[in-house]
Amino acid sequence: MFATLISNARIFDGVSVVSECGHVLIESGRITQISLMEPLSPESPCKVVDASGCTLLPGLIDAHMHVFQDVQLLEIAMRYGVTTVLDLHNEPEWFKAINAITRQRNDVADVKSACYAATIKNGWPSAIVKLVSQEPDIDDRIAKWPDLTDKKSVEEYVARTKAAGASFIKLMQEDGYTIDLPFPEVPVPTPSFELQKCIVDTAHENGLLTLAHALSNHSTLLVLKAGVDGLAHVSMDPVTDELIQAFKKNNAFLIPTLAINTSCSGAEQESREKFASDLEGEEKEHLCGCMHITKKEFSSETAYEQVIALKEAGIDILCGTDTSIDLKGTRSGASVHHELWLYVNRCRFTPLEALVSATSKIADRFGFSDRGKIEEGRLADLVLVSGDPVQSIDALRDIKGVWRNGERLAQK
């Protein structure tokens, strides 16, 4: 692989703009030299990319997706500058196959997975999967999911999940409180506090970070009390001081997933269509669709207010979308751009803060020391856009180049 020299770029390093006319050298898939002012003179032949008028950023990260076994989702993500996705519940054998592909190909986003979430019998997500899935083998698949009941079953689950290559453990605390669907059991069965604490403690003992699905204040407070490191969704309830203090006590992060939140509530149809403007046919129809499953007494505006309050309280906000092939109103890659737009236009983020939420902040909180920032020695996972997304988040859509492991994505 030839070395690549990206010259004359505004450089956003994942934290701040460090140069208005900088130069980055890529060799053997890594960033080997950065000059913030003076041009670089590589010793070996290299491809030169003149990035005048453009901004170079770390590859974007989606901190909440469901990849399943769909390689196309990873191909599409790359077109939007998303070079890493976090897969928050998947069949271990599917992740193994997908992971092997990402090791062989640089035209697909990398994947970090939870493999199986920490599930219980008839709990989340089996309750909703049984309602909406059209797959003929779905009951057989669900039968293989963890059925956690006690310390022994938790220890076996964590050991098995870590051995399968999981990078973190996902908890489920969903009773259906905010969701307007005819579940067979109401409330949906949920793990006890004692079981959730056992899961968190065992994961931490094994060096694994934990994050939890919860959509209400009650459920969020329970998993925070159990010691979870972060939340995979924003609560649909009004924010309270008790909730803010619980986040602070844990130094917990929040992945709001406003992309799916607004699909479930039916909000933001106009902005969804904005991000579908370059699509056609079924792709456009899918992104412009809505799940419409949130109970009427809950609104996305309340979710925005909670994100605002938590951000202002100093809680780390990480960009994630809950994109899945089965979830209308989302699209791989495009929903990251929509999510960031919602942070800026609904949640009082500056464009810089939004970009940090999709790059360095995820890398820092998940312990990814090889990506998320433009630094010497890190992977050359990069995106080049025309204009300045630090001034206008809309500039992020005008992508001129995407690199993963130093290899540039072929333009289509």
NUDOVEX-806513 format. One record per residue (C-alpha): residue number from 1; chain; x negated, y negated, z negated. Coordinates in steps of 0.2 Angstrom, whole numbers. Each point is the difference from the previous one (the first is absolute). Example, Ala and Ser with C-alpha at 12.3 -4.5 7.8 and 13.67 -1.06 7.14 Angstrom:
% residues 2
(r 1,'A',(-62,22,-39))
(r 2,'A',(-6,-17,3))
END
This chain:
% residues 412
(r 1,'A',(0,0,0))
(r 2,'A',(-7,-17,5))
(r 3,'A',(-2,-13,-13))
(r 4,'A',(12,-15,1))
(r 5,'A',(-3,-18,-4))
(r 6,'A',(15,-11,-3))
(r 7,'A',(-6,-18,1))
(r 8,'A',(8,-17,-3))
(r 9,'A',(14,6,-10))
(r 10,'A',(9,-8,-15))
(r 11,'A',(-3,13,-13))
(r 12,'A',(13,4,-13))
(r 13,'A',(-9,13,-11))
(r 14,'A',(16,7,-9))
(r 15,'A',(-2,-13,-14))
(r 16,'A',(-3,-17,8))
(r 17,'A',(-6,-8,16))
(r 18,'A',(-18,1,-1))
(r 19,'A',(-5,-7,17))
(r 20,'A',(7,-10,14))
(r 21,'A',(-12,6,13))
(r 22,'A',(-8,16,-7))
(r 23,'A',(-8,16,8))
(r 24,'A',(3,18,-5))
(r 25,'A',(-11,15,6))
(r 26,'A',(7,17,1))
(r 27,'A',(-11,16,1))
(r 28,'A',(5,18,-3))
(r 29,'A',(17,-4,-5))
(r 30,'A',(-5,-12,-14))
(r 31,'A',(-3,-19,-2))
(r 32,'A',(-19,-2,-1))
(r 33,'A',(-2,-18,1))
(r 34,'A',(10,-16,-3))
(r 35,'A',(-6,-18,4))
(r 36,'A',(11,-14,-6))
(r 37,'A',(-9,-13,11))
(r 38,'A',(-15,5,10))
(r 39,'A',(2,12,15))
(r 40,'A',(-6,18,-2))
(r 41,'A',(-13,8,12))
(r 42,'A',(2,18,-1))
(r 43,'A',(-15,11,4))
(r 44,'A',(10,13,9))
(r 45,'A',(11,-3,15))
(r 46,'A',(18,-3,-5))
(r 47,'A',(17,-6,7))
(r 48,'A',(3,-18,-3))
(r 49,'A',(18,-6,-4))
(r 50,'A',(2,-19,1))
(r 51,'A',(13,-4,-14))
(r 52,'A',(0,-19,3))
(r 53,'A',(17,-6,-6))
(r 54,'A',(4,16,-9))
(r 55,'A',(1,6,-18))
(r 56,'A',(-9,17,-5))
(r 57,'A',(9,9,-14))
(r 58,'A',(-2,17,-9))
(r 59,'A',(11,13,7))
(r 60,'A',(18,-2,-8))
(r 61,'A',(6,13,-13))
(r 62,'A',(18,6,-2))
(r 63,'A',(1,6,-18))
(r 64,'A',(16,9,2))
(r 65,'A',(5,11,15))
(r 66,'A',(6,17,3))
(r 67,'A',(-10,8,14))
(r 68,'A',(6,18,-1))
(r 69,'A',(-7,9,15))
(r 70,'A',(2,-15,13))
(r 71,'A',(-17,-5,8))
(r 72,'A',(9,-12,10))
(r 73,'A',(4,-11,-15))
(r 74,'A',(-19,-1,-3))
(r 75,'A',(-3,-5,19))
(r 76,'A',(13,-13,-1))
(r 77,'A',(-7,-7,-17))
(r 78,'A',(-17,-3,9))
(r 79,'A',(8,-11,13))
(r 80,'A',(6,-12,-14))
(r 81,'A',(-17,-1,-8))
(r 82,'A',(5,13,-14))
(r 83,'A',(-16,11,-2))
(r 84,'A',(5,9,-16))
(r 85,'A',(17,6,-7))
(r 86,'A',(4,7,-17))
(r 87,'A',(12,15,2))
(r 88,'A',(11,1,-16))
(r 89,'A',(8,18,1))
(r 90,'A',(-4,13,13))
(r 91,'A',(-2,18,3))
(r 92,'A',(-18,5,-5))
(r 93,'A',(-2,10,16))
(r 94,'A',(6,-14,11))
(r 95,'A',(-12,-12,-8))
(r 96,'A',(-14,12,2))
(r 97,'A',(4,1,19))
(r 98,'A',(2,-19,1))
(r 99,'A',(-16,-3,-10))
(r 100,'A',(-10,11,12))
(r 101,'A',(6,-10,15))
(r 102,'A',(-5,-16,-8))
(r 103,'A',(-18,7,-3))
(r 104,'A',(-1,3,19))
(r 105,'A',(8,-15,7))
(r 106,'A',(-2,-19,-3))
(r 107,'A',(15,-5,10))
(r 108,'A',(11,5,-14))
(r 109,'A',(1,-8,-18))
(r 110,'A',(-8,9,-14))
(r 111,'A',(12,8,-13))
(r 112,'A',(-2,1,-19))
(r 113,'A',(14,11,-7))
(r 114,'A',(9,5,-16))
(r 115,'A',(5,17,8))
(r 116,'A',(15,6,-10))
(r 117,'A',(7,-13,-12))
(r 118,'A',(3,5,-18))
(r 119,'A',(18,7,2))
(r 120,'A',(13,9,-10))
(r 121,'A',(14,11,5))
(r 122,'A',(14,-9,9))
(r 123,'A',(-9,-17,-4))
(r 124,'A',(-7,-13,12))
(r 125,'A',(-2,1,15))
(r 126,'A',(8,17,2))
(r 127,'A',(17,-9,-4))
(r 128,'A',(-1,-12,15))
(r 129,'A',(-9,12,12))
(r 130,'A',(14,13,-2))
(r 131,'A',(12,-13,5))
(r 132,'A',(-9,-8,15))
(r 133,'A',(-12,13,7))
(r 134,'A',(5,9,16))
(r 135,'A',(-14,13,-1))
(r 136,'A',(6,18,0))
(r 137,'A',(-14,5,-12))
(r 138,'A',(2,-14,-13))
(r 139,'A',(7,11,-14))
(r 140,'A',(-15,12,2))
(r 141,'A',(-12,-15,0))
(r 142,'A',(8,-8,-16))
(r 143,'A',(-1,17,-9))
(r 144,'A',(-19,-1,1))
(r 145,'A',(-1,-17,-8))
(r 146,'A',(-6,-1,-18))
(r 147,'A',(13,3,-14))
(r 148,'A',(-9,-8,-14))
(r 149,'A',(7,5,-18))
(r 150,'A',(-14,0,-12))
(r 151,'A',(-19,-3,-3))
(r 152,'A',(-5,17,8))
(r 153,'A',(10,-4,16))
(r 154,'A',(-7,-17,0))
(r 155,'A',(-18,5,-2))
(r 156,'A',(2,13,14))
(r 157,'A',(8,-13,11))
(r 158,'A',(-14,-13,-2))
(r 159,'A',(-14,13,2))
(r 160,'A',(9,7,16))
(r 161,'A',(3,-18,7))
(r 162,'A',(-18,-6,-3))
(r 163,'A',(-6,16,8))
(r 164,'A',(11,-4,16))
(r 165,'A',(-10,-16,2))
(r 166,'A',(12,-12,-8))
(r 167,'A',(-7,-17,-4))
(r 168,'A',(13,-5,-13))
(r 169,'A',(16,7,-9))
(r 170,'A',(18,-7,3))
(r 171,'A',(13,1,-13))
(r 172,'A',(19,-1,4))
(r 173,'A',(12,-9,-12))
(r 174,'A',(16,-2,10))
(r 175,'A',(18,3,-7))
(r 176,'A',(9,-8,15))
(r 177,'A',(5,-15,-10))
(r 178,'A',(-2,-12,15))
(r 179,'A',(4,11,14))
(r 180,'A',(17,2,8))
(r 181,'A',(0,19,6))
(r 182,'A',(10,15,-5))
(r 183,'A',(-13,9,-10))
(r 184,'A',(6,18,-6))
(r 185,'A',(-5,-5,-18))
(r 186,'A',(2,-18,-7))
(r 187,'A',(-11,-6,-7))
(r 188,'A',(-14,9,10))
(r 189,'A',(-10,11,-12))
(r 190,'A',(-16,-9,-6))
(r 191,'A',(-15,5,-10))
(r 192,'A',(-1,-4,-18))
(r 193,'A',(-11,-13,-7))
(r 194,'A',(-11,14,-8))
(r 195,'A',(-2,9,16))
(r 196,'A',(-5,-16,9))
(r 197,'A',(-13,-4,-13))
(r 198,'A',(-7,18,1))
(r 199,'A',(-1,-2,19))
(r 200,'A',(-9,-17,-1))
(r 201,'A',(-12,6,-14))
(r 202,'A',(-4,16,10))
(r 203,'A',(-3,-10,16))
(r 204,'A',(-11,-12,-9))
(r 205,'A',(-10,14,-9))
(r 206,'A',(-3,6,18))
(r 207,'A',(-6,-17,7))
(r 208,'A',(16,-3,10))
(r 209,'A',(9,-17,0))
(r 210,'A',(19,1,-2))
(r 211,'A',(14,-10,7))
(r 212,'A',(19,2,-1))
(r 213,'A',(16,-1,10))
(r 214,'A',(13,-10,-10))
(r 215,'A',(13,-12,6))
(r 216,'A',(8,-7,-17))
(r 217,'A',(-7,-9,-15))
(r 218,'A',(4,15,-11))
(r 219,'A',(-9,12,11))
(r 220,'A',(-15,-12,2))
(r 221,'A',(-2,-3,-18))
(r 222,'A',(0,19,-4))
(r 223,'A',(-14,4,12))
(r 224,'A',(-10,-15,-6))
(r 225,'A',(2,5,-18))
(r 226,'A',(-6,17,6))
(r 227,'A',(-16,-8,6))
(r 228,'A',(2,-1,19))
(r 229,'A',(-13,-10,10))
(r 230,'A',(12,-8,12))
(r 231,'A',(18,0,7))
(r 232,'A',(4,5,18))
(r 233,'A',(15,-11,2))
(r 234,'A',(7,-16,-8))
(r 235,'A',(14,2,-12))
(r 236,'A',(17,-6,7))
(r 237,'A',(5,-7,-17))
(r 238,'A',(-3,-18,-6))
(r 239,'A',(-17,-2,-7))
(r 240,'A',(-2,-1,-19))
(r 241,'A',(-14,-5,-11))
(r 242,'A',(0,17,-7))
(r 243,'A',(-4,7,18))
(r 244,'A',(-14,-13,2))
(r 245,'A',(-8,4,-16))
(r 246,'A',(1,19,4))
(r 247,'A',(-9,-3,16))
(r 248,'A',(-13,-11,-9))
(r 249,'A',(-3,13,-14))
(r 250,'A',(-5,13,13))
(r 251,'A',(-8,-12,12))
(r 252,'A',(12,9,12))
(r 253,'A',(1,-5,19))
(r 254,'A',(16,-1,10))
(r 255,'A',(3,6,18))
(r 256,'A',(16,-9,4))
(r 257,'A',(5,9,16))
(r 258,'A',(11,-15,6))
(r 259,'A',(1,7,17))
(r 260,'A',(10,15,-6))
(r 261,'A',(9,-10,-14))
(r 262,'A',(7,-12,13))
(r 263,'A',(5,15,12))
(r 264,'A',(9,8,-15))
(r 265,'A',(9,-16,-4))
(r 266,'A',(4,-5,18))
(r 267,'A',(-10,-17,-3))
(r 268,'A',(-12,-8,12))
(r 269,'A',(7,6,16))
(r 270,'A',(-6,-16,9))
(r 271,'A',(-18,3,-6))
(r 272,'A',(0,18,4))
(r 273,'A',(5,-4,18))
(r 274,'A',(-14,-12,1))
(r 275,'A',(-13,14,-3))
(r 276,'A',(9,11,12))
(r 277,'A',(0,-13,14))
(r 278,'A',(-14,10,9))
(r 279,'A',(9,16,-1))
(r 280,'A',(12,9,11))
(r 281,'A',(13,14,0))
(r 282,'A',(0,12,-15))
(r 283,'A',(-15,-9,-8))
(r 284,'A',(9,-16,-1))
(r 285,'A',(16,7,-5))
(r 286,'A',(-9,9,-15))
(r 287,'A',(-9,-15,-6))
(r 288,'A',(16,-11,2))
(r 289,'A',(11,13,-9))
(r 290,'A',(4,0,-19))
(r 291,'A',(2,14,-13))
(r 292,'A',(15,-10,-8))
(r 293,'A',(-1,11,-16))
(r 294,'A',(-2,-13,-14))
(r 295,'A',(15,-3,-11))
(r 296,'A',(8,-17,3))
(r 297,'A',(-4,-7,-17))
(r 298,'A',(-19,1,4))
(r 299,'A',(-8,-12,12))
(r 300,'A',(-17,-2,8))
(r 301,'A',(0,-18,-6))
(r 302,'A',(-1,7,-18))
(r 303,'A',(-15,10,6))
(r 304,'A',(-9,-15,7))
(r 305,'A',(3,-9,-17))
(r 306,'A',(-8,15,-9))
(r 307,'A',(-15,0,12))
(r 308,'A',(-2,-19,-3))
(r 309,'A',(1,1,-19))
(r 310,'A',(-13,15,-1))
(r 311,'A',(-12,-9,12))
(r 312,'A',(1,-16,-10))
(r 313,'A',(-3,10,-16))
(r 314,'A',(-17,7,8))
(r 315,'A',(6,17,5))
(r 316,'A',(-9,7,15))
(r 317,'A',(12,2,15))
(r 318,'A',(-6,13,13))
(r 319,'A',(7,1,18))
(r 320,'A',(11,15,3))
(r 321,'A',(15,4,11))
(r 322,'A',(7,18,-3))
(r 323,'A',(0,2,19))
(r 324,'A',(5,17,6))
(r 325,'A',(6,7,16))
(r 326,'A',(17,4,-9))
(r 327,'A',(3,-17,-8))
(r 328,'A',(9,-13,12))
(r 329,'A',(-7,-18,-2))
(r 330,'A',(-18,5,-1))
(r 331,'A',(-14,3,13))
(r 332,'A',(-17,6,-2))
(r 333,'A',(-12,-16,0))
(r 334,'A',(14,-12,5))
(r 335,'A',(8,1,-17))
(r 336,'A',(-17,-5,-8))
(r 337,'A',(1,-16,10))
(r 338,'A',(18,-2,-6))
(r 339,'A',(-4,3,-18))
(r 340,'A',(-14,-13,0))
(r 341,'A',(12,-12,9))
(r 342,'A',(13,3,-14))
(r 343,'A',(-13,-3,-13))
(r 344,'A',(-4,-17,7))
(r 345,'A',(17,-6,5))
(r 346,'A',(10,8,-14))
(r 347,'A',(-12,2,-15))
(r 348,'A',(-11,-15,0))
(r 349,'A',(-16,8,5))
(r 350,'A',(-12,-10,10))
(r 351,'A',(-6,9,16))
(r 352,'A',(-17,3,-8))
(r 353,'A',(9,8,-15))
(r 354,'A',(10,11,11))
(r 355,'A',(-16,6,10))
(r 356,'A',(-9,4,-16))
(r 357,'A',(15,11,-5))
(r 358,'A',(-2,10,15))
(r 359,'A',(-19,2,-1))
(r 360,'A',(-12,-2,-15))
(r 361,'A',(13,0,-13))
(r 362,'A',(6,18,5))
(r 363,'A',(-18,6,2))
(r 364,'A',(-5,-7,-17))
(r 365,'A',(15,7,-9))
(r 366,'A',(-1,17,8))
(r 367,'A',(-19,1,-1))
(r 368,'A',(-3,0,18))
(r 369,'A',(-18,-6,0))
(r 370,'A',(-3,3,19))
(r 371,'A',(14,-11,7))
(r 372,'A',(11,-15,-2))
(r 373,'A',(-14,-13,1))
(r 374,'A',(-12,-6,12))
(r 375,'A',(-16,4,-9))
(r 376,'A',(-17,8,6))
(r 377,'A',(1,19,-3))
(r 378,'A',(19,1,1))
(r 379,'A',(9,9,14))
(r 380,'A',(2,-10,16))
(r 381,'A',(19,0,-1))
(r 382,'A',(4,-17,7))
(r 383,'A',(13,-10,9))
(r 384,'A',(-3,-15,11))
(r 385,'A',(15,-12,3))
(r 386,'A',(1,-16,10))
(r 387,'A',(2,-16,-11))
(r 388,'A',(0,-1,-19))
(r 389,'A',(12,11,-10))
(r 390,'A',(-6,-8,-16))
(r 391,'A',(9,-16,6))
(r 392,'A',(15,9,9))
(r 393,'A',(4,18,-4))
(r 394,'A',(8,1,17))
(r 395,'A',(-17,0,8))
(r 396,'A',(-3,17,-7))
(r 397,'A',(11,7,14))
(r 398,'A',(-12,-6,14))
(r 399,'A',(-12,14,-1))
(r 400,'A',(-15,0,11))
(r 401,'A',(-9,15,-6))
(r 402,'A',(1,14,-13))
(r 403,'A',(-15,11,-6))
(r 404,'A',(0,15,-11))
(r 405,'A',(-17,8,-5))
(r 406,'A',(-8,-13,12))
(r 407,'A',(10,7,15))
(r 408,'A',(11,-13,9))
(r 409,'A',(17,6,4))
(r 410,'A',(4,0,19))
(r 411,'A',(12,-13,5))
(r 412,'A',(16,6,8))
END
